[in-house]
Amino acid sequence: MIGTTEQHETLQQHLTRMYGEAAATDVLPRLVELIESYSTKIPEPKRTGWDETDIVLITYADQIYGPDKKPLAILKDFLVHHGYQHLLNTVHLLPFFPYTSDDGFSVVDYYQVDPNSGTWDDLHSLAEEFNLAFDMVANHCSQKCQWFQKYLQGEKPYDEYFIDVDPSTDLSQVVRPRALPLLSPYESSTGKKHVWTTFSADQVDLNYGSPEVLLAMTDVLLFYVQNGARVVRLDAIAFLWKTIGTSCLHLNETHEAVKLWRTVTEMVAPHVLLLTETNVPHAENISYFGLADEAHMVYQFSLPPLLLDAYLNEDASTLSQWMESLYDIPTGTTYFNFTASHDGIGVRPLEGLVSQERLDKLVHATQARGGLVGMRTMPDGSQKPYELNITYVDALGEPEGFGPEHHAVRFLASQAIMLAMKGIPGIYFHSLVGTQNHLGGVEESGIPRRINRRKYERLELENQISQHETLQNRIFHGYQNLIAKRIEQSAFHPDGPSEVFHTGNKAIFGFKRTSPDRSQTILVLANLTDKLQGLPLSNPKLQPLTYDLISDQYVVESHGITLDPYQIVWLTEPDE
């Protein structure tokens, strides 16, 4: 029997809370049989746990293309050619399955690699150099998925897989992420059906009220683990369970599903890490830690907009206050820190953190830098900003234009803050190579998010990052230097303590990191302005921290430091 008696009892409890005792008793043997069928198929992990060397690259499988190989093979060649197998230990591939829209997030077949990107052999080859993270698009599938097509034909068990709702039903309490209809009409063998579609008519929500769906998606999860996933990202997980008359967001049954998947992976693959994607206010976001029985990691969704807010206002106070709230999390969990992703910069995570005036300033600043603003529909029919569509590189630029040197310095400083924070850093490919707004992609597709989803021809990309002293060149090589320094510091271990350092100067953001064994301390100081900023360091405990790891220089003199415009330092005690 796979798993312990206690784990089987835990599975029973999860199922009971979701479906009731009778249904749970019927479903449990099938779930255990499914788990046992994978027990001999899981590959030996290359690593367990986490440490300061954990850095994740977020990328599309077809991010780089060329004439001679499939994109997955070219991606591996590019990363290895530039030595990233020694800098990044995990590659998160955004959905690489056959799809019909949303650049992969409308999955047609959960078990196949999109032939336009490559094959399972290409993916396994990538796994020879890197750990892998897979996207589990758990909330919905494409309308072209065979599951939905069989649902429309009334085939069992697929007739339970989706949610048909009378369009006269009051759904006003449902939280909406986009300004699109919640129900979409489809013709079926029994007439027109109005089916639940949280994100778009091409992304049809699965019905987790049916145990059949839970079993099917648990099989998908285990299939990903079988194929080498060290991290599984649970996409749009907050919307998973639907109960009419509620917000349909963060329902207890949704949390129970995450807990069940945690129990399942612990039974056959305890090295696997679950990462929840919930672009919501901070308190709601961290609820997915549970009591260390749900996600191992949650996205730090408040970080990208708060960091922009700090630079835009040259004011670290809100960022510092927020950071002080981060540290009381369960043992065995950590944050997934990032500044950019394939989606826009969500502004819902700013709720309760910044004033409406500061939020409006962020929106206007995005538009002034060539970005776009996505909206969501409120219960009263009004619309509010939901996300900022802009590359993080251009978000850290200036409307009147920066020289490449100053632009790169400010952008890289923002990344150095993220890399130093408590947790595991995730770097979006376009941040790594310094991509600016891809307005052509928006114009061609009509999709605002394409501004940050450019796909590169290999030679074109190599030429851009090699042109001396251009913005992309400066960012590409500067980022490599930051990563190389970061992975050597035990103070950046995800479990190492973190503490806000109050500088008394809102223009300087500061925090301390300490290694779990207390052998190293690093003081992070960032000048958020375009002016020199001085800071005394009179505390005797800080006086030995005179050496900046980023510049490889002694920068503290007479118990104080002067920071150049947008300079960031990682101060530590020099080696003897």
N, C-alpha and C positions, 0 to 999 in steps of 0.2 A: 504493500500500500504506500503510495506516494504521500508525503506529508505526515505530520503528527496528528494524533487524536484532537489536540487543541486546535490545530489549524482547520480540521474538518468541522469542528464545532463553530469556529469563527466564520467559515463559509456559510454554514447553516444560519447563523445569526444575520449575516449580511442579506442573504436571500429572504429571510423572514421579514426583515425591516422593509424590503423592497416590494415583496409580493404576498406576504402573509404566510402563515405556517404551513397550510396545506400545499400551496404551490411550491414553497421552498423544499418540502419533503420530496416532491416529485422531481424537482430540477436538480437537486444536489447530486444524485448518482450520475446524471449525465454530465454535470460540470466536473466531477472528480474523474470520470472516464476521459473527458477531454484533456484535463491536466496530465493524466497518466500517459496519454498517447504522445505527449511531447517530452516526457521525462528523460528519454534517452536521445533526444534530438538536439538538445541545447549544447552549443559548443562551449569548450572551456574558456572562461573569461581571461582576457589579457591583463586585467587589473580589477581590483575591488576597492571600494571606498573612494576617497578623494584626497587631494593635497594641493600644494601651490602650483604644481605643474598642470593642473586641469584648466585648459582653455578650449572653448568650443568655437569652431568656425561655422556660421550659419550660411548656407548657400543652396542655390538650386542645382539639381543634378545636371541640367543643361546650361549652366552658367557660362561656360566657355565652349565654343564650337570651332570646328575646323574641317578641312576637306578629307582627312585621311582616317580619322577615328571618331568613335561616338563620344559625345560630350563627357560622359562619366570617365572615360579613359583619358580624355584631354585634361579634365579637372585634376585627376591624379598626377599626370605628367607635370602640369603647371605647379602644383603644390610641392612636389618632390624636387623639381628643378630649382625652386627658390628656397629649398631647405626647410619647408614648414613641417616636415615629419619630425623635426627636432624642436619645434616651437609650439605646435598645436597638437594636442593628443586626441581630439575628438572632432569629427566632421558631422554636423547636423545637416542632413539632406532634407530639404523641404519636399513635399509629396512628389515622389518620382514615379507615380503610377499613371496608367492611361487616364485621361481626364477630358472634360469638355469645356471648362471655364475656370476663371479665378486662378489662373497659373498653377493649377494642380489641386486646388482644394475642392474640386467637384470630381471625386474619384469614381471611375467607371469600374475598375477591377482592383481590389485591395491586394491581390496576390501576384500581380504582374508588374514588371518594370516597363515603363513607357519605352517602346522600341526607338523612339526619337532620341532618347537619352542614353540607351545602352541595354545591357542585359544583367541578369543576376551575376554572371561571371565577372562583368566589369565592376559591379558593386562589391563582390567578394575580393576582387583584386585591390580595390581601394581600402578594404578592411585589413589588408596585409600591412599597411603603413599607419592607419588611424583607427581608433575606436569610432563607432558609428552611432548616430542618433537618428531615429526614424520619426516621422510624423504619423500619428494615428488620428485620422480625420474621423473622430468618433461620433460627432453630432449628426452628420448628414452624408449623403452620397449623391452622385450625379443622377439626374433623371434618366440618363442612358444606361445606368447600372442595371444588370440583369435582375437584381433584387427588385428594383422598382418596376421594371417592365413586367415581371411575373406578378407583382402586386396588382398592376392594372388589369392583368388577365384573370385575377382572382385565384391564382395558384396557391396552395398551401405549402409551407407555412408562411409564405411571403405576404399573404393577405393580412397578416398581423404586423408587418414590418414598418408601416407608415401610418400617419395620423390624418384621418379624414374628418373635417369639422364643418358643420352647417355654417355657411357664411353669415347668417344672422346672429350667431353666438357673440356675446359680449366678450371681447378679448382685449379690452382697453387696459387691463392691468399688466399685460405682458410687456416686459422690458424689451425694447427694440434697439438693436445695434446699427440698423441702417434705415434709410428712408425709402423702403420698398414694402410691398404688400406682405402681410404675414401668411396669408393663404393664397395658393396658386391653383388655378383650375387645370384639370387634366381629363381627357376622355378615357374611360375604362370600359371593360366588357359589360358593365352594369350601368353605364351612363356617366355623367360628369361627376368628378370628385374634386373637392376643394381640400388640398393637402397642405399641411404645415410646412412652411419654408422660411426659416428664420433669416437666411442670408440672401437668397435669390431663388427664382423659379427653377434654376438649374441645380440647386443644392437642396435636396429634399430631406427633411429631418427624419431620422430613424425613431422608431417607437420603442423606447426602452421599457414602456409599460408591459411589453411582451417579453417573457423570459427567452423566447427564441432569438430575439435581437441581442440580448445580453450574451447568450452562448455564442452566437455568430461572431460578435466583435471580440469576445475573449479568445476565440480561435485566431482571429486576425492578430491580436496582441501577441499570442504565443508564436505565431508564424514569424512575426518580426524578430522576436527574440531568437528563434531558431536560425534566422538568417543574419545574426550578428549584431543586433541592436543592443548597445550598452545603455542608451537613454531612449525612452519612449516619451515623446511629447504628446500630451492629450489636448488636441486642438479644440477650441471653443467649448471646453468641457462644462462651463457654467450653465449652458443652455440645455443640458442633456435630457432632463426629465421634464415632462409637461403635465401640469395639473391645471385645468381651466378654472379661472377664478383666482389664480395666484400670479405672481410676477414671472413664474417659470424660470427663475434665475436662482441658482445656488440652493435648490430644494434639497431636503434631507436625503431623498433617494439618489440625487446626483452625488452627494458626498459618499453615500453608501456604495455606489458603483465604483468610485475611485478606491475606496477601502478594499472592496472585493478584489479589484485588479492588483492592488498592493499585496494582498494575501496570496493570490494566485502566483505572482512572480516570486514571492519569497519561498514558495513551495518548490519551484523547479529552477529558479534563476535568481538567487538572492543578490547577485551582483548588479542586477538591472535597476536603473534609477528612473522613477516616474517624475515627469515635469509637467505641471499643469499650466495651461495658457488661459488666463482670465484677465482680460483688459478692463478692469473695474477699479473702484477706489481701494486704497491700500488695505483697510480692515477686512474688506470682503476677499481680497486677493489672498491674504495670508491665512484665511480660514481653511484653505486647502492643505495646510500642514496637518490639520486635525490634531490629534494627540500623538504625533509621530507615527500615525497609522494610515496616512493618506499619501500625499506627494512627498517625495524626498526634496524636491526643489519647486519653487514658484518663481515666475517671472517678476522682476523688480519693475513693474510697469510705471511706477511714479517717477523713477529715475530719469528717463529721457526728457520729459517736459520740465521737470524741476531743474535739471541741469541747464537746459536752455533758458529757463526763467532767471536763473542765477547769473548767467553771463549777460543776458539781455538787460537786466536791471543793475548789473555790477553789485550784486547784493547776495551774500551767502547765508543770510539769516534764516530764510525759509528752508533752504536745503539742509542747514545744520539742525534745525528743529526737527525736521522729518527724520534725519539720520539717527537722532537720539531715540526715536521710537522703534528702531528696527531690531534691537538685539535680544528681546525676550522671545525666542523661538525654541521649539522643542529640540532636545538633543537628537542628533542624527538627521537634522534637516538643514538646508541652507538656501540662500537666494541665488537665482540665476540673474546676474547683472548684465544689462545691455543698454545701448543707447539707440540702436537702429535695428530694424528688421525688415522683412518683406512687406509688412503692413506700414501704415502711417504711424505717426507719433500720437498715441492716444491721449486725449485731454480729460477723459472721465477720471483717471487716477489723480487728477489735481483737485477733485472735489473735496472741499473742506480744508484744503492746504493753501490755496492762494485766493486772492480777492477776484471779483469779476473784472475789475480794472486790469489786473495783471494778466488774466486769461485773455481778455480782449487784446492786450498788447502783444501777446504771443501770436494770436491769430493774425493781427495786422503785420507783424514782423515776418511771419511765414509768407504772406502774400507779397510783401515788399521784396522778398528774396526769390521770387519766382515760383513759390509753392502754391498749393491748393488746399482747400479745407473741406473735409467730408462732414456731412451732417447726419443726425439721427432724429427720428420722429418721436416726440413725447406723447404721453397719453392724451393730452388735450389737443393734439394735432400740430402743435408748434414744433419748430426744429431748432436744435442746438448743435454746436460744433462737437464732433465725435473724434476726429483725428486730423492731424496735420500731414499733408502729403508733400514731402520734401526730403531730399537726401540730408543726412545729418551733417555732411560736409558743408552743404550750402546753408543749412540752418545756422552754422557757426560762422558764416561769412557776413558781409555787410552789403547793403543795397548799393552804396556808391562804389563798392569794390575794394578788396584788400589786395595788397601785393601778395604773391604766392608765399613768401616767407612768413608774414604775419598771419595769414589765413591758416597755413599749416601749423604754426605754433599754437594758435588758439584751439584748432580742432584736435590736435594731438594731446593738448592739455586736458581737454574734456575726456578723451579716451584713457589718459593716465589716471584720472580720478576713478573712472569705472573699473579699470584693471586692479586698482588698489583696494577697492571696497570689499567688505566681508562677503564672501560668496564665491561662486564660479562665474567667470566672465564669458559672455557670448559675443563674438565679433561678427557682424554682418559683412559679407564679402565686399560690398561696395564701400564700406568704411575702411576696410583693409587696403583697398587699391585707390581710394580717394575719388570715387565717382561723384560727379556733380549731377544736377537735375537733368533727367532724360525727358525733356519736353517733347521730343519727337515721338517717343513711345506713347505718351498721353494723346497726342494729336492723331496718331495712327490708329489707336485702339478705342479712344474715348474713355479709357479707364484711368482715373486719377492716380491710383497706386502704381501704375507703370512708370511714374516719375522716378521711382526708386527700385526698378526691377530690370534694369538694362541687362541685355545679354551681349557678351563680348566675343568677337572673333579673336582667336588666340594671338595672331601676329599683331593685330590692332592693339590689343591690351599690352603686349610686350613692348611695343613701340611707345605707348603712352607712359608707362611706368619707368621707361629707361631714358626719357628726354630730360636731360640734366636741369635741375633746379626749377622744373615746373611744379605746379601744385601736386599733381598725382605722384610725381617722382619723390617729392619731399615727404608726402604722407606715407607712401609705400615703404620707404626705407626707415623713416622715423618710427613707424608702427612696428617694424621688425625689431628695432632696437628696444622699444618698450617691452615687447613680449619676451625677448631674450633676457632682459633684466628681471622682469616680473617672476619668471618661473624658477629663478635661483634664490628667491627670498622666502625663508620659512615663515616670516611674519605675515605673508600673504596666504597662508594656509586657510581654507574656508572655515575651519573651526577656531582659528586664532581670534582672540578678543579684539574688539574695535571700540574706540572711544572718540567722541567729538572733541576737537581741540578748539576752545573758544579763544579767538585771536584778539577780540576787542576791536576788530576792524572788519566791517561788513564786506569790504572789498577782497578779503582773504578768506578762503575756505580751508579749514584744517581738520584733520583727524589722525588718530594714531592707530597703528596695527601692531599686534604683538604675536609672536609665534606661540603655539600651544604649550611648548616647554619653557617659555619665557626667555629663550636664549637670544632673541632678536626683537628690537623695536624699530619701527619706521614711522616717522612723522611726515605726513603728507601735507604740503602747503601749496595752494594754488592762488595766484593773483588773477582775479576775474576781470581786471580792467586793462586799459591801454596806457596806464601810467605806472611809474615806479611806485612800489609800495614797500615801506620798511616795517619790520616787526622785531621787537626785542624778544629774546628767548632767555629770560632771567632764571627760570626754574632750574635748580641744580640737576634735576633728573634729565633735563633736556640738553644741558650744555655739552655732553659728549656726542650728541647727534649733529655732527658738523659736516658729514660727507654726503653729497648728493649722488645717489645711484644712477640717476638719469643722465647727468652730464659728466659723471666720473670726476667730480671736482669737489674740493673743500669750499663751501659757500657761506659758512657761518663765521663771522668775525666779531670779536668783542661782544660775545653773547647776543648777537643780533644778526638779522639777515635782511638784505634788500632784494626784492624780487623784481625782475624786469617785467615789462608788459606781457601779460598772459603766461608768464613763466610758472611752471610747476616743478616742485622738488620732492624727491623721496629721501628724506634725511635719515641717516643711520650712523651708528658708531663705526668708524673705519676699522678694517682688519689690521691687526698688528703686523 
